[in-house]
Amino acid sequence: MVSNQNPSDIGFWDLLREDFVAHKNDWGRLGYRALVVHRFGNWRMGVTNPVLRAPLSMLYRALFRHCRASYGIEIPYSVKLGRRVAIEHHSGIILNGGVVMGDDVVLRQNTTIGVRSGDDIEANPVIGSGVEIGAGAVILGGLTIGNGATIGTNAVVLTDIPAGALAVGVPARVVDRSSESNGSAQLGSTEHEGPHDIGRG
């Protein structure tokens, strides 16, 4: 459900190229830079020699802290991130280390995705492919967001959301898409232009 192909099966540079296209070919976008650091953190774990990996790990930790402090984006390398993930607006984006996220997901500012309680740190959300996450959304606990779902602005999601559904409110509830005058208005973004330019696969 989450991804058609494991990102670890794809070359590091190919992943960066896809992320670049998903960010409208703009290397200056801070969301893209944060994803580069995330991809690098995963790539260096493939260096099996601990002596060779040590300086790479030091570099990764420095870059991760820079992204967290300067960009306001925290995506640990342990997050299982799909392909062509786009961060439409940077700042205030926090993903817990156990989060699983599919392909073609769009994240917007002030999004928090992680555990619901310190008593159950293994219960992390699973975000399907093609999910749109609005500004200020909070997604917590061992739940699943189905493929193609939309999470509205400032929604607090604590339960599963079916594929293709629109979830809004605090706590979030699924609403009939036909009753919404404009689904994109629920996202708090003016830049998103629809599906990413690059093909699926």
N, C-alpha and C positions, 0 to 999 in steps of 0.2 A: 504493500500500500504506500509506503513512504517514498521509495525511490526505485526506479527501474534499473539502475546500475549503481553499484557501490562506488563512491568517489575515489576510494583507495585503488580501484582498478583503472583509474584514469590518470594520465600523466599530470604532474604538478603544474607544468606550464599550460596544459590544455584546460585545467580547472581555472587558472588565472585568466586565461583568454575568455572563457565563458562568463566569468564574473565581470570582466571588463566590459563585455558587450551588454550584460544585464544592467550595468551602471552607465549606459548610454555613451560608452567609449570615452569616459572622462576619468582619467587616473587621479585627478585631484579630489574626487569625492572621498570624504573621510570614511564613509562606509565601505568603499572598495578597499581602501588601505587597511582597514581593520580585518577584512576578509583575507587579504594577502598574508597578514600576520597569522591568522588562524590556520590557513592552508600551510604556511611554513612550519608552524608548530606541529602539525600532523606529519608533514614530510620528513622532518628531522628525526621523528621516532622510527623511521625506516632505516636509519643508520645504525646498524647492529653493533658496531665497535663502540664501546662506551667512551673510549678516549677521544675518538673522532666526534662523537655526538655531544660531548661535554661543552665545547665552545659554542656549538649551535644552540644548545639549550640555554646557555647564558645569554646569547643574543636574543633568543625567543622571549625569555622572561623580561628582558629590558624593553623589547618592542611591545609586549603585552601590557606592561605597566604604562608605557607611553600612551597607548591607545585608551587605556582606562582613565588616565589622568587628564590627557589633552583632548581626546575625542569624545569621552563619555560613553565609550562602547566597550563592553566586557563580554568577549566570546572566547572562553577557554578552549584550548586545543582538543579537550576531551569531549566537547559537544560534537555529536554526529550530525554534521551539516551536509545537506544535499547539494546539488549542482544549481548554478545560476540563481542563488539567493541574492536578493537586492535589498539594500538598505536605502530607502528613499530619502530619509532625513536623519542625520546623525544626532547623537547626544541622548543620554539617558537610556541606552539600550543595554539590558542585562540578561544574559542567558546563563542559567546554571550549568555546571559541567556535565550533568547527566541528560541534558535535553537531546531529543532526537528530532530532526527536522528534514523534511523531504525536499524535492526539487522545486524551483520556480516560486519560492515563497517570497513575499514582499513584507518587509518590516518597516515600521515608521517610528518616529521619535517617542521616547519615554515608554518603551515597551519592556515589561518584565516577564520572563518566562522561567519558572523554576519550581521548587518544592513548596508545599503548603505548610509544612510543619517540620521543625527541627527533629521531631521524633520519628520522621519517616523520610530520611534524606535520599532514599533510593527511588521514591515515587516522583518521577519527573514527567512532564508532558511529552507526548508524541504528536508532532505537527505533520500533517500529511502534505502532499505535493499540491502546488498551486493555491496555497492558502494566502489570503490577504489579511494582514493584521493592522488595524487602525492605530492611530496615535494614542498613547496613554493606556493601551490595553494591558491587562494583567492576566496571565494564564498560569494557574498554580495546581500542582498535584499530579497524581498518576492518571491523567486523563488522555483522551485521544481527540484531536481535531481532524475531521475527515477531509479527504482530498477536495480541493476547490471551495472550501468554506470561507466565509468572510467574518472577521471579528471586528465589530464596530469600535468607534472611538470611545476610549475610557471604559470599555466593557471589562468586567471582572469575571473570568471564566473559571469555574470550579468543577464542572461536569463535562462529560463527553459532548461534542458537537458533531452532528451527522455530516456526511459529505455533501457539499453544495449548499449548506445552510447558511443563513445570516443570523449571527448572534449579537445582541445588543443589551445594554443595561447593566445594573449592579444589583444582585448577581446577574450574569448574562442569561438571557433566555432566547430561544430560537423564535424568530418571527417570520411571517410569510413575506417572501421577497416582493410579491405583487402589491403589498400594502406600502412599500417604500417608494417614495417618489424618485429617489436617486440613491442607489446603493453606495456609490462612491462618496456621497456626502457623509456617510457614516465613518469614513476612514480618516478624515481630518487631513487630507493631502490634496494639493493642487497640481502636483507634478506628474503623477503616475499616468501613463498613456496606454495602459492595457498590457497584454501579454508581452513578455520579453521578445526582442527581435530575433534572438537566436533560436534555431529549431530544437525541438525536443529530441531525446534519444541518447 
